[in-house]
């Protein structure tokens, strides 16, 4: 199972959370960024609807697969 870590960091004159090197919006306080990261982490691991997904591989070939709405990553907030 995939694992996603939300890290609270200082960013652009305020605070943000970072996932895989990508920053969220900037928040005025550490607590605001922490609260937003906890909300995002909870939403990401919530089950969704099953359905088809399409993606292109590195060779340019397209694939269609069925995705289970219960296949969600584990999430963690690193403060």
C-alpha atoms as a printed R data frame, in Angstrom:
   type eleno elety resid chain resno       x      y       z
1  ATOM     1    CA   UNK     A     1   0.000  0.000   0.000
2  ATOM     2    CA   UNK     A     2   1.256  3.487  -0.815
3  ATOM     3    CA   UNK     A     3   2.194  5.861   1.989
4  ATOM     4    CA   UNK     A     4   1.876  9.650   1.669
5  ATOM     5    CA   UNK     A     5   3.552 11.991   4.177
6  ATOM     6    CA   UNK     A     6   2.431 15.595   4.652
7  ATOM     7    CA   UNK     A     7   5.344 17.585   6.090
8  ATOM     8    CA   UNK     A     8   4.801 20.983   7.780
9  ATOM     9    CA   UNK     A     9   7.482 23.477   6.636
10 ATOM    10    CA   UNK     A    10   8.232 27.196   6.577
11 ATOM    11    CA   UNK     A    11   7.513 28.480   3.092
12 ATOM    12    CA   UNK     A    12   7.274 31.819   1.288
13 ATOM    13    CA   UNK     A    13   7.083 33.943   4.437
14 ATOM    14    CA   UNK     A    14   4.632 31.644   6.223
15 ATOM    15    CA   UNK     A    15   3.887 27.958   6.662
16 ATOM    16    CA   UNK     A    16   2.811 25.205   4.277
17 ATOM    17    CA   UNK     A    17   2.606 21.464   3.994
18 ATOM    18    CA   UNK     A    18   4.710 19.612   1.459
19 ATOM    19    CA   UNK     A    19   3.990 16.268  -0.226
20 ATOM    20    CA   UNK     A    20   6.559 14.661  -2.548
21 ATOM    21    CA   UNK     A    21   8.329 18.008  -3.003
22 ATOM    22    CA   UNK     A    22   5.140 19.930  -3.846
23 ATOM    23    CA   UNK     A    23   4.054 22.789  -1.563
24 ATOM    24    CA   UNK     A    24   0.527 23.682  -0.575
25 ATOM    25    CA   UNK     A    25  -0.647 27.260  -0.454
26 ATOM    26    CA   UNK     A    26   1.079 29.394   2.189
27 ATOM    27    CA   UNK     A    27  -0.669 29.777   5.554
28 ATOM    28    CA   UNK     A    28  -0.153 32.585   8.073
29 ATOM    29    CA   UNK     A    29   0.580 30.249  10.985
30 ATOM    30    CA   UNK     A    30   2.024 26.843  11.706
31 ATOM    31    CA   UNK     A    31  -1.289 25.788  13.269
32 ATOM    32    CA   UNK     A    32  -3.224 26.750  10.127
33 ATOM    33    CA   UNK     A    33  -0.860 24.700   7.937
34 ATOM    34    CA   UNK     A    34  -1.066 21.754  10.335
35 ATOM    35    CA   UNK     A    35  -4.875 21.876  10.348
36 ATOM    36    CA   UNK     A    36  -4.971 22.001   6.522
37 ATOM    37    CA   UNK     A    37  -2.529 19.087   6.249
38 ATOM    38    CA   UNK     A    38  -4.629 16.968   8.601
39 ATOM    39    CA   UNK     A    39  -7.758 17.700   6.551
40 ATOM    40    CA   UNK     A    40  -5.992 16.883   3.249
41 ATOM    41    CA   UNK     A    41  -4.531 13.660   4.684
42 ATOM    42    CA   UNK     A    42  -7.938 12.524   5.950
43 ATOM    43    CA   UNK     A    43  -9.612 13.298   2.607
44 ATOM    44    CA   UNK     A    44  -6.952 11.432   0.642
45 ATOM    45    CA   UNK     A    45  -7.470  8.191   2.539
46 ATOM    46    CA   UNK     A    46 -11.274  8.339   2.438
47 ATOM    47    CA   UNK     A    47 -12.751  5.701   0.120
48 ATOM    48    CA   UNK     A    48 -14.282  6.857  -3.131
49 ATOM    49    CA   UNK     A    49 -16.229  5.334  -5.999
50 ATOM    50    CA   UNK     A    50 -14.905  2.490  -8.118
51 ATOM    51    CA   UNK     A    51 -14.457  3.273 -11.772
52 ATOM    52    CA   UNK     A    52 -12.200  3.206 -14.817
53 ATOM    53    CA   UNK     A    53  -8.890  5.046 -14.989
54 ATOM    54    CA   UNK     A    54  -6.857  5.805 -18.099
55 ATOM    55    CA   UNK     A    55  -3.130  6.468 -18.206
56 ATOM    56    CA   UNK     A    56  -0.287  6.636 -20.686
57 ATOM    57    CA   UNK     A    57   2.892  4.685 -19.965
58 ATOM    58    CA   UNK     A    58   6.437  5.862 -20.707
59 ATOM    59    CA   UNK     A    59   6.338  4.292 -24.193
60 ATOM    60    CA   UNK     A    60   3.214  6.254 -25.153
61 ATOM    61    CA   UNK     A    61   0.781  3.337 -24.900
62 ATOM    62    CA   UNK     A    62  -2.603  4.061 -23.288
63 ATOM    63    CA   UNK     A    63  -4.098  1.711 -20.700
64 ATOM    64    CA   UNK     A    64  -7.588  1.456 -19.223
65 ATOM    65    CA   UNK     A    65  -7.996 -0.253 -15.857
66 ATOM    66    CA   UNK     A    66 -10.635 -0.535 -13.200
67 ATOM    67    CA   UNK     A    67  -9.816  1.227  -9.938
68 ATOM    68    CA   UNK     A    68 -11.327  0.186  -6.646
69 ATOM    69    CA   UNK     A    69 -12.603  3.123  -4.625
70 ATOM    70    CA   UNK     A    70 -11.236  1.446  -1.512
71 ATOM    71    CA   UNK     A    71  -7.618  1.398  -2.770
72 ATOM    72    CA   UNK     A    72  -6.421  4.424  -0.789
73 ATOM    73    CA   UNK     A    73  -2.945  5.248   0.533
74 ATOM    74    CA   UNK     A    74  -1.901  5.417   4.150
75 ATOM    75    CA   UNK     A    75  -1.347  9.045   5.144
76 ATOM    76    CA   UNK     A    76   0.699 10.699   7.865
77 ATOM    77    CA   UNK     A    77   1.264 14.292   8.970
78 ATOM    78    CA   UNK     A    78   4.878 14.999  10.008
79 ATOM    79    CA   UNK     A    79   4.962 18.035  12.270
